Amino acid sequence: MRREEIGKIYVNESFLAAMVILIAFSLRVLHVIFTSKLNPLAGDLTLDALIYDRWAKALVWGGDAGPTQMMQAPLFPWFVSLVYRLFGPSLTAVRFAHALLGTAACGLVTVTSRRFFRSSLAGILAGLAAALYLPSIFFEGVLVPATLILFLNALLVFVLVPESGPPSAARRVLAGLVLGLSVAANPSGLLIVPFVFVHIALFRRAAPRAFLRNSVLFLAGLLAALTPLAVRNHRLSGEFTPLTSGGGINFYIGSNPEANGFYNVPSYKGESLGGTPEKQLERMNLTASRETGRELGPSGVSSFWLRKGIRYGVENPGRWFYLLRQKAVFFWNSYERANVENLYFHRTFGGILALPLLTFGIVAPLCLLGIFMSRERRANLWLLYGGIASCFFSALLFYVLARYRLPMMAFVFPFAGAALAALLKLLRDRRHLELALMIAALLLIARLVNTTVARDTAGGMAGNYARLGLTYNGRGEREKAVEAFREALRLDPSNAAAKEGLRILEK
């Protein structure tokens, strides 16, 4: 049992860690229950979530998995198919599996934060921040890969940072395997690889020969995880596509004349390329093949749109740098921008999401302050720096979405915990001037992060209410459907689904 002094009180670390895990698990299980009971959209899937559900069902029971298997990363539908195979096609079972992954991530954050900063208090506070983080709990109820990637990132850190001494050979290989799995759920995760090498070199000062051996072991594990994906892609397309064919497509979505820094329905030469992944793939394939004068495979289509995005940036450098600035501002802003499910809309149904839990606007300023206050340990923190930087670089390359930012939190929570622990230490040591300066810096950062820079459009929110109206109408709840349709039209008088739904109901 470890005990650490906090102020004049001795606390049992194991007990506090158990309490963190209990809080995390309780909140998440209650969220699963309340989602089923209070949220009328609990069984209504849309966009990517609908694709993943179809894909997973096809893996278990056969049928058409859909056309986006090369464009989207496959690990998450594989994971969902495993849940379906064990428990049937139950969204509640997937949410409960997410709750377990989220709880495990909180435990991993608690342990690794203590290891990084040699502080039980920093570990407990980081784990508690993870347990109470609202976006984590929300996305555990949504059929998207964010929760799985967050868990894998937390596991990667846990494997690469042992309690004492250098990691064993088995841990190096395991780290590669874990990162490979994370990349199979989100290919941009590869951006962290250079930082892993820096971590291997600097963490507890590895000798050159040990660095080379450990790097080879890590790469062996990474290749072992990714090779089956490349083989599977070759069987599907006949081309060498080591990850997915969605990179060029997503780059164009983030770098085109209509791009705004967030996800925006792409267009080309004035024509929409579609608002769903299937429609986008169809139209982007057709456009690429038509302009090149030959039928292109998935890799060829991706390369075509990558070139279009690069060409736009080269021909419009001012606009491109403006987009980069916008993405940077949006990324470090507290607002959780949606394209599948909207956190703020779902909070209106009550339950755990309605509680005043922690948000990015609270945790991010603590993280940035923690990076500064822990600078003396920077040689051992490159894995955390890299996790944050790689996610940020990915957003700059593509676009900003709440569910793409969430996996970064596995690297953010440790710094947030370290900042809180350092502030408490300043208070305990009565270093009042330094404490005041750090609090002033924290408040300034919080002011910048929480400044409203953009919100979901009225049209986007109207779409949520129109969807709600359709759901209520399908359940025979006419009055609630009318109310939802009217709210949709108040936000966006041109919403066609709401107009049609209201016309039918008010006959």
Number of C-alpha atoms within 10 A of each C-alpha: 6 9 13 14 11 14 11 8 8 10 15 13 17 14 12 18 21 13 15 25 22 15 16 27 20 14 18 27 20 15 24 26 17 17 24 17 12 13 17 16 17 17 13 13 17 16 14 19 18 14 24 28 24 17 25 24 23 16 19 17 11 10 11 11 17 12 15 22 18 19 21 23 22 22 19 26 27 18 18 27 25 17 21 21 16 11 13 14 17 16 23 17 17 24 24 21 21 27 27 19 20 27 27 19 27 30 27 24 34 31 24 25 29 22 19 22 20 13 16 28 25 28 32 29 27 33 33 25 26 33 30 21 22 20 21 24 26 23 23 25 24 20 25 23 27 23 29 23 27 24 24 23 26 25 24 23 25 22 22 24 23 16 15 8 9 18 17 13 13 13 21 25 23 22 27 28 22 23 28 25 24 29 23 24 24 23 19 19 21 16 18 20 19 14 19 23 19 18 24 27 21 17 21 13 14 15 12 10 9 14 18 15 13 24 20 15 20 28 20 17 22 24 18 16 21 20 14 12 22 18 16 16 21 15 11 13 13 12 15 14 18 17 25 23 23 23 21 24 25 20 22 27 26 29 29 23 19 14 20 18 26 24 17 15 16 23 20 14 7 9 9 14 20 16 13 14 16 17 15 19 20 15 16 23 20 14 17 20 17 12 10 12 9 9 13 17 16 23 19 18 23 25 19 22 24 21 15 19 22 17 15 17 18 12 10 14 12 11 17 21 12 14 22 21 14 19 25 18 17 25 25 18 21 23 23 23 24 19 16 19 23 18 18 17 11 19 15 11 17 14 18 21 21 13 11 10 15 17 17 25 20 19 22 24 27 26 25 18 21 24 22 14 16 15 11 10 12 15 15 21 22 21 26 26 18 21 24 19 17 21 23 21 16 19 23 21 19 24 29 27 21 24 23 22 22 20 27 23 27 27 25 28 30 32 34 30 31 31 27 19 23 21 19 16 15 17 16 13 11 11 12 12 11 13 18 14 11 19 14 12 16 20 14 13 18 21 13 16 22 18 12 12 13 14 12 15 11 14 16 18 18 25 21 20 24 29 21 22 29 22 19 20 18 11 11 11 13 17 13 16 26 23 16 26 29 21 19 29 22 13 17 18 15 13 18 14 19 28 16 12 19 22 12 10 13 8 5
